[in-house]
């Protein structure tokens, strides 16, 4: 297969509006819809204002963590350590480029931290809030990987598989025809490397972005979503999500080309795989820890009385906060 020539990273050529950025909006919108659906079906005592605030802080934490991990762990040099203000600076050489480079691992951990802090501040159960987030996020994640595919980035290793796709040369690393692996794949594909007229060649690669969109997005969402009303304890879905994502991503990384400037790390594992091992460990420890906390019995649906009482308490807290703010202003 050939990468579709009609696909372009820019929505409107010449303008700094890219499909990748739009995919983030689709991702957040999808997660918001799935989260709100759970709030409604469970009669969860959360107002629309609180829901909007929760998503604001959750998304802010996700973006900060994703950007920090990307620049400090994946970038591979000391540029951002010497110039930390560049981490969130969306311009390069006087041109608006946006924040190019995000790490999902960093976004997941810092997003969870933001949700926990919000829950503590608003007197919500972080386990209940986190579980609903865990059931909502994977489907939105699908759009992020579609954005990577449109950018023709984060592609996979060369392959003779029917699923292989030839990505544009400008976005791939051309490979030496003297590489034994390249020769092996070319032979299986019936490509005569001596007729290429160059010492470098572009071969089909696994469309690993689409693998991730399907398995880390759709498949993981189906698994976590199916447990939302039959989880064994509060906080279970958070652990299931971290554990499931870590396992799936770890496997798919074997089909993905490692970052050129980083290569393989310890024991021939990529940076992503090492971070996935941390996710798997975290998910496992989380499950054990939260299952032993007091009041761990899950609440699959709140009664109307519980919802009304909680909404009254939330309204009272908000009134008190406004009073305190008015006093400070005076």
N, C-alpha and C positions, 0 to 999 in steps of 0.2 A: 504494500500500500504506500501511496505517496501522501505526504501531509498536504491537506487541501490548500491550493494556491490562493483561494479567495478569502482565507482567514487572515485577518490583520489584527495586531495588538491594539491599534488605535481605532476607536469608534468612528471618529471623523479625522481623516488624515490631516496632519498639520496642527491639530489641537491636542493639548496635553490631557486628553480624556481617554482613558484606556479601559478595555473590557475587564482587565484584572481588578481595577478599582470598583467597577460596577458590580462585579461578582461578590465583592465584600458586602455591598448593600443588599444584594439578593440573599446572601448567607445570613446576615443579621435579621433581615425581614422574615425569612423562613423560620429561624429559631424563635423569633418573637411570636409568630403565629402559633407554632407548636407549643410554646410555653403557655401562652394565653389560653389555648384549648384545654390544657391540663388544669389551669386555674378554674375555668368554667365547669369542667366535668367533675371536679372534686369539690366544688363550692369552697375553694380555698380562700381564706379571709385576707385578700389582698386587693386594694383599690387599684384602679387604672393608673393613678398618679404614682403609687408605690411601684407598680410594675414597670412604668417608664423609667423611674429613678434607678431601679434595680438594673435594668438593661443598660442604662447610661454608664453606671459605674462598672458593671461587668465588662462591657465593651472597652471602656477606657483601660481597665486592668489588662484585658487581653491584648490590646494594641501595644501597650507599654512593654509588657512581657515579651511579646512576639518580636518587637523591634530590638529590645535589649539582647535577647538570645541571638538574634540574627547577626547583629553587628559585633557583639563581643565573643561569640562562640564560633559562628560560621564564617565571619569575614576573613579570618586567617592572618591578619597583620595588626600592627599597633596604631593604625590610623585613628580609630575611634577612641582608643585609650589616651592618645595624646591630644585629641580634639573632641572631647565628649559631647560638645554642643552640636556636632554634626549628626549625632544619632537621630535627632528629631528635626534636622534641617532639610526641608524638601526641595532645595535648589542645588544645582551643580553647574558651575561655570556660568552663573547668572541665568540659568534656564530652569524653569519649574519641572521637576522630575517626579515629585511625590516621594513617599518613603518606600524605596525599592529594597525589598528583602525583609521577609517576616519568617519567624520560626514558630511552627505550630506548638512545639513542646513548651516554649516560653509562654505563649499565649494561654495554653491550657492551665499551667500552674498559677500564673499571675491572675488569670480570670477567676479561678477558684478562690484565690486569696481575697480578691475584691468582693466576691459573693459572700464569703464568710464574714468579712468586716461589715458589709452592709447588713447582713442578718443580725449580727450582734448589736449594731446601732439601732435597728428598727425592732428588736426583740422578736425576730422570727427564728424558727428552728433552721439552722444552716443545713441540717441534713435533709429536711423537706425541700428547702429551696434548691439545694444542690442536686437532689434527685430529679427535680423537674427540669433543671438545666441540662443534666446528663441525657435525658430523654429527648431534648429538643435540639441540641447542638449538632449531632452527626449529620442529619439531613442537610443542614445549612452548609456544613463542611464540604459537601459535594461540589458546590459552586466554586469554592476556592481552588480546587484541583482542576476544574474545567478552565478557570482563568489561567492556571499554569500551562494547560494544554494549548490554549489560544496563543500564549506567549512563546510556545515551542521551547519551554524551559523545563528543567528537572526531568528530562527524558531518561529512558532506560538504557540498558546495555545492548550491544549489538546482538542480533539474533537472526536465525534462519527460519524462525517460526512464522506461520501464516499471519500471525498477529503483528508481526514487525511492521514498522512504519519508517519511511525515509523522511527525516525532518530537514528543514532548510539548512543549507551549508553554513549560512551566516550565524545560525544559532547553535550549531553543533561543533564538537571537536573532531576535525578530520583525523583519520587514523592512518598510520603507516602501513603500506602494503607488505612490509617485511615482518609485521607482527604475526606470530603463529596463529593467534586466535582470529585475527582478521582473515588470514588465508583459509582457515578452517570454515568460517562462515561463508566466505566468498565461494569456496568450492561447493558447499551445499546449495547455494543459490544459483550456481552455474555462471558465476561472474569471472571472466578472465582478467585478472589484475594486471597482466602484462599489456593489455590493450587500453588501460585507463589513461595513459599518456601523462601520468603524474605519480609521484611517490606517496601521495595521500589519496584516501578514498572515503566516501560517505556511504555507510551501509545502513540497512534497516535496523531500527532499535525498538525495544519494548516501549509501547506508549504507557509508561508506568504512571503518568498522571491520571489516566483513565482507570487503571487498575485501582489506584488509591481512591478516586472518586466513587467507584462502585463498592469496594470492600470496606474502606474506612468511613465512607459516607452512608450509602444506602444499606448495605448489609449490617453494619454495626448499629445503625439507627433501628432497623427492624428488630434486632436482638434486644437492645435496651428498651425500646418502646413496648415490646411485648411483655416486659417484666414490670411495667410501671404500676399496674394494679395488683400484682401478686409478688411483690418484693418481700423477702423474709424479715427485713428490719430497715429502719430509717437510715439513709445514707448508702444503702446497698447499690443503687444505680450509679452513684459517683464512682465507687470502687470498680464496678463492672465496666464502666466506660473507660477508665484509665487502664485497667487490665486488658480489656478487649482491644482498645486502640493500640496499646503497646505491642501486643502479640501480632496483630494484623500488619501493622507498619513494619515490625521487625522482619517479617517474612517477605513483604513486598520489596524491602530495601535490597534483597538479593537480586532483584531484577532491575534495580535502578542504578544509573551511573553515579558513582560517588563524586562529590564536589571536586573539581579539577585542582583547586588550590589546597585541598585538605587530604584527598585520597582516603586510604584506609587508616584506621587508628589501631587500637589494641586488638591483637588476635584477628587481624584482617576484618574487623568490624568497622562500619562507617560511623560517623558522628551521630547520625540519626538512630542507628541501631543501639548505640551506647545509651543515648537518651531514652530510647524505648525500654531498655532494661530498667532504668530508673522509674519509668512510668509503671511497668509491671510490678516492681517492688513496692512502689507507693500505693498502687491499687490494692495489692494484697494486704499490706499493713493497715491501710485505711479500713478495709472490710473487718479485719480482726478487731481494730480499735473501736470503731463506732458500734459494732454489734454488742459490745460489752458496756456501752454507756447507758445510764439510766433512761427510762422512757424510750426504749428502742423499738417498741411495737409500732409497726407502720400504720398510718392513717390513710386509708384509700379514698375516703370521702368524708367531708366535714358536713355536719348537720347545719341547717339554716340558722339555728339558734347560736351555734358556735361561730358561724360566719358573721352574724350580726353583732355579737358581743365583741369579737376581735376587731371588726370595723369601727365600733364605737371607741374601743381603746386606742386604735390607731388615730382616729379623728381627734381624740383628746390629746394625744401626744403631739400631733401637728399643731393644735391650738396653743399648747404650752410653748412649743418652739417659736411660734409666731409672736407670742407675748414677750418671750425673752428677747427676741430680735428687736421688737419695738422699744423695749426698755433700753437696750444697748444703743439704739439709734438716738434716743432722747438724751 
